[in-house]
């Protein structure tokens, strides 16, 4: 038992860990091999966590997930750990008994610790070192990782100086280069697995025949999918998306717009296009296959360094990846030149954060929708070859098992 709740960054951020300690049944007191620690799981809105952690629970016997999930201010519905666990249990009853609220009095010994994001591993690092437990983590964009930021650099220095650090997975080439340029670790300890772990198998269960503009439906449908982290959503490009919508609605009567996420009509004035735009709120993974089967284009004019000076998204965003897996044509920005997998103009369309230019780029696809569907088809093949769950997880499983078998 080597963890203390006081070290958690979430507690430092004024989130309160429930003091009620649950009892552990005898069969659950067996030694844990892989201990996953997290601050949001088992919330099903974090689809990439669910996909990755579930895969470990399926593939590595002796895996448990312990969470300090508090009520979350961003995802207000079902924010508590217990509510999240009940929802998760309905979807994945076979894994639910291996998911626990973090309890400092019942953290088991483990062969290896794993987590995602710098904030998570930094929150646990002092206690990991006291326990002498090796760890591997994924350094995703976000979650406290900002480029050239003193606070981030302090966390990275502490984590990578730990004698228990073994490997770090990174998902973007800019992240790998940052770690090497700063001298945080050796090249052989940084494993680049481009993309993101996504519920690709669940997303692939959409109807193979998509509803196509002018063939199966009377409208061209353009969507925006993201969570709101700033009042106008500038970091995700919601402001530009609305500008594009107003421009295209003024020219064409049969283009409709769709917003999935915690945005609403009051964030940016949409009165002029209120009959052409639909808001869906935050949605779980099972919503998207049918939704995307009716979408023609996903638009993501996201921008780095908006939430904080060094904040950035992966390329493309997770929402674009999911849409691409479903055959939706992806139009997105790449200001940091992170693309290493997709052919611009054939499998994806890279845009600038300029509403007038985006509208001009979209118009030829409106007039020749067969171009749009060819783009979506080729994009789906490219996204699948890069982001299929087995592809994403193979190297991760290999690395973790190498340490677990020692």
C-alpha positions, -999 to 999 in steps of 0.1 A, spaced: 0 0 0 21 28 -13 -3 56 -23 -16 85 -3 -46 105 -15 -30 138 -6 -6 135 -36 -33 136 -62 -34 166 -85 -71 164 -85 -72 169 -48 -47 198 -52 -73 212 -76 -99 212 -49 -117 180 -60 -127 160 -30 -121 123 -28 -151 105 -11 -140 94 24 -163 64 24 -140 33 19 -155 3 2 -148 -33 14 -129 -56 -9 -140 -92 -12 -114 -120 -7 -111 -129 -43 -103 -93 -51 -73 -92 -27 -52 -113 -51 -21 -96 -64 -28 -71 -92 -4 -73 -121 -13 -41 -140 -28 -13 -119 -43 15 -140 -48 48 -122 -71 75 -135 -91 106 -126 -121 103 -150 -128 66 -157 -153 49 -157 -170 78 -173 -182 65 -207 -180 100 -223 -142 95 -225 -144 69 -253 -107 65 -258 -102 57 -221 -130 31 -223 -116 15 -254 -80 13 -241 -87 3 -205 -113 -23 -215 -87 -38 -238 -62 -42 -210 -90 -57 -188 -97 -82 -215 -62 -91 -226 -41 -89 -194 -53 -110 -165 -48 -93 -131 -56 -58 -144 -76 -34 -123 -85 3 -127 -86 25 -96 -102 60 -100 -104 92 -80 -131 105 -104 -149 134 -86 -179 153 -98 -167 169 -131 -175 205 -138 -173 201 -176 -194 169 -179 -220 178 -153 -244 148 -159 -236 117 -140 -204 132 -126 -199 111 -95 -178 79 -95 -208 58 -84 -231 72 -111 -204 67 -137 -197 31 -125 -234 22 -127 -236 35 -163 -204 17 -172 -216 -15 -155 -247 -16 -177 -225 -14 -208 -196 -36 -197 -207 -58 -168 -178 -82 -174 -153 -56 -164 -172 -37 -137 -158 -57 -107 -123 -47 -117 -131 -10 -115 -129 7 -80 -130 40 -64 -95 49 -53 -90 39 -16 -57 46 1 -64 19 26 -68 -9 -1 -44 -1 -29 -29 -35 -38 7 -43 -46 13 -43 -83 38 -53 -109 33 -23 -131 14 10 -130 -1 26 -161 -20 58 -167 -26 85 -194 -18 122 -193 10 141 -175 -14 153 -148 -23 118 -138 12 104 -135 25 135 -118 -3 132 -92 9 97 -83 47 100 -88 58 105 -51 39 75 -39 50 54 -69 86 61 -60 81 53 -23 66 20 -34 93 13 -59 68 3 -86 78 6 -123 54 26 -145 46 33 -181 23 61 -192 9 78 -223 17 114 -229 -14 126 -248 -18 163 -258 -39 180 -232 -43 168 -196 -17 193 -184 8 189 -212 15 224 -227 46 231 -249 72 254 -235 53 259 -203 72 261 -170 45 242 -151 45 214 -176 82 212 -176 83 209 -139 60 179 -140 79 163 -169 112 167 -151 98 151 -120 82 122 -138 111 114 -161 137 116 -133 119 89 -114 140 57 -111 107 38 -117 101 53 -152 103 27 -179 86 38 -211 63 66 -224 39 63 -253 34 94 -274 8 99 -301 22 129 -320 56 135 -335 57 170 -319 54 154 -285 83 130 -292 105 158 -305 97 179 -275 108 153 -250 140 146 -269 149 183 -274 144 189 -237 165 159 -228 138 143 -206 145 107 -217 164 86 -242 151 80 -277 146 43 -270 123 50 -241 99 71 -262 75 50 -283 55 68 -310 21 53 -318 5 79 -340 -32 86 -334 -54 76 -305 -70 45 -290 -106 46 -302 -136 23 -300 -131 14 -337 -150 -19 -335 -180 -2 -320 -179 26 -346 -175 1 -375 -209 -13 -368 -226 14 -388 -247 7 -418 -224 0 -448 -247 20 -471 -244 56 -462 -272 81 -468 -259 103 -496 -269 138 -506 -292 140 -536 -295 102 -537 -308 92 -503 -315 126 -487 -323 161 -498 -297 179 -477 -259 182 -474 -251 178 -437 -220 193 -421 -212 185 -384 -190 198 -357 -181 175 -327 -162 187 -297 -164 195 -260 -165 232 -250 -135 243 -229 -138 281 -237 -169 303 -238 -170 305 -276 -151 273 -283 -123 291 -302 -98 263 -293 -120 237 -311 -130 262 -339 -166 265 -330 -166 302 -337 -152 296 -372 -177 267 -378 -206 290 -371 -192 317 -394 -189 290 -421 -224 279 -415 -238 314 -418 -219 319 -451 -231 287 -467 -266 290 -454 -269 323 -471 -259 308 -505 -275 274 -505 -309 264 -491 -302 227 -487 -271 226 -464 -278 219 -427 -254 220 -398 -251 198 -367 -233 203 -334 -225 175 -309 -210 187 -276 -219 209 -247 -225 239 -270 -259 256 -274 -276 285 -292 -265 310 -265 -228 305 -270 -227 323 -303 -257 340 -319 -273 315 -344 -307 332 -348 -301 338 -385 -297 301 -391 -318 286 -363 -338 265 -387 -307 251 -403 -287 240 -372 -293 213 -347 -277 209 -312 -274 174 -298 -255 179 -265 -229 155 -252 -233 120 -265 -218 85 -258 -201 63 -284 -233 44 -293 -249 75 -306 -223 81 -334 -226 53 -359 -261 62 -369 -254 99 -366 -223 97 -388 -241 76 -414 -262 107 -422 -233 132 -421 -214 142 -452 -186 163 -438 -171 170 -404 -155 204 -399 -128 210 -373 -111 245 -376 -93 240 -342 -64 261 -331 -35 256 -307 -24 279 -279 -59 292 -271 -67 275 -238 -31 282 -226 0 294 -244 13 259 -251 -19 240 -254 -26 219 -285 -47 191 -299 -35 160 -315 -40 157 -353 -67 152 -362 -88 156 -331 -104 124 -316 -138 134 -329 -124 137 -365 -108 103 -361 -141 88 -351 -159 105 -379 -133 94 -404 -136 58 -392 -173 61 -400 -167 73 -436 -174 110 -430 -152 133 -451 -128 151 -427 -119 188 -431 -95 200 -404 -67 223 -396 -30 212 -390 -12 244 -379 16 224 -362 23 202 -391 15 170 -372 0 149 -401 21 118 -408 -6 94 -420 -32 110 -444 -29 122 -480 -42 158 -482 -69 161 -508 -74 124 -512 -80 110 -477 -85 142 -457 -87 180 -465 -64 202 -445 -79 237 -441 -68 270 -426 -87 287 -398 -105 311 -422 -142 309 -426 -143 325 -460 -116 302 -474 -133 272 -458 -166 281 -475 -148 283 -508 -132 249 -503 -165 233 -494 -184 247 -524 -170 224 -551 -178 194 -530 -214 207 -526 -217 209 -564 -201 175 -570 -210 154 -539 -195 123 -556 -161 139 -548 -171 141 -511 -181 105 -510 -149 94 -527 -129 114 -501 -149 98 -473 -144 63 -486 -106 67 -490 -104 85 -457 -122 56 -439 -97 31 -454 -68 53 -442 -83 59 -408 -90 22 -403 -55 11 -412 -41 35 -387 -66 36 -359 -81 1 -357 -82 -10 -321 -59 -40 -327 -34 -18 -346 -33 8 -318 -31 -17 -290 -6 -42 -303 26 -23 -294 11 -11 -261 3 -47 -251 37 -59 -262 55 -33 -241 34 -37 -210 37 -75 -211 74 -73 -213 75 -55 -179 47 -76 -164 66 -108 -172 98 -98 -155 
